[in-house]
Amino acid sequence: MTEGNSPRVLIGLATYKERENLEKLIPEVRRAVPHADVLVIDDNSPDGTAELIRGMMASDPQVHLMLRAGKLGLGTAVLAAMRYAMEHG
């Protein structure tokens, strides 16, 4: 639990070639749920998704990137986000 007994929130976004969508989505998510952390699980997108997220991370400590080696799919991305959540409290 965080300050004030509020639960911590992690929003996991599984991505592959979603740069354009994430440019709009993440700022909206941060406005709607400002206390939430956002984890982007990117399957090595060739469109620069990871670079975009790294740029966002530089100015927002609640945005995180998990870069995976290749296109591993939605199911394993969800599991990876759950592991990340457990490992990071």
N, C-alpha and C positions, 0 to 999 in steps of 0.2 A: 504494500500500500504506500501511496505517496502522501505528502503533506495533506492534512485534513482528512485522512482515512479514505481518500478516493483511490479506486483501483487504477493501476497503470494500464494504458491502452497502447497496443501495437497494431498498426494497420499494415498488413502484408500485401504487396502488389507484385504478382508474378508477371514478368514481362518478357517479350521477345519482339523486337522492332516496334516499340511503343513510344519512342522519343516525342513525337508530336503530341500524343495524348497526354503524356506525363507532364509536359510543359504547362498544360492547363489544369490537369487533375490534381497534382500535388499542392499547388497554391490553394485550390478550392478545399481540399481535405484539411490543410493546415488552418484555413479560416473557419471551417465547420467544427473541427475538433482540435483546437489549438494545443491542448495538453497531450495529445497523442504523438507517439513516435511513428514514423513512416519508414518501413523497410521495403526497399525495392529488391526483389530477387530477379536478377537479370541473367538470362541464359545466353550470354555473350552475343548480344544483338549487334549486327553489323551496321546499324544506323546511328551509332553514337549515343545510345541510351545511357551507358555507364558514364560517359564523359559529362552528359547533362546532369546526372545525379551527383557526381563528384563536385560539380560547380555549385549545386544546391547545398551540398553538405558543408561547403566552405563558409556559407553564411547562415546555415540553420543546423544546429547540433541535434535536432530531432529527426533529421532525414539521414537514413543509413542505406548502404548498398551491400548486397551480397552478390558478387559476380561469380557465376558458375561457368564451367569450361565449355559447355555446349547446350544444345536444346534438349533439356532433360524432362520437360513437361510440367503440367500444372500440379499433379498429385505430389510429386517430389518437392515442388516449390512450396506447397502448403506445409508439408512435413518439415522442410528446412526452416520456414518461418516459425513454426511451433518450437523447434529446437532452439532457434535464436532467442525466442521469448523466454524460454526456461533458463537458458544460459546467462541471460542479461537481466534476470529478475523481473 
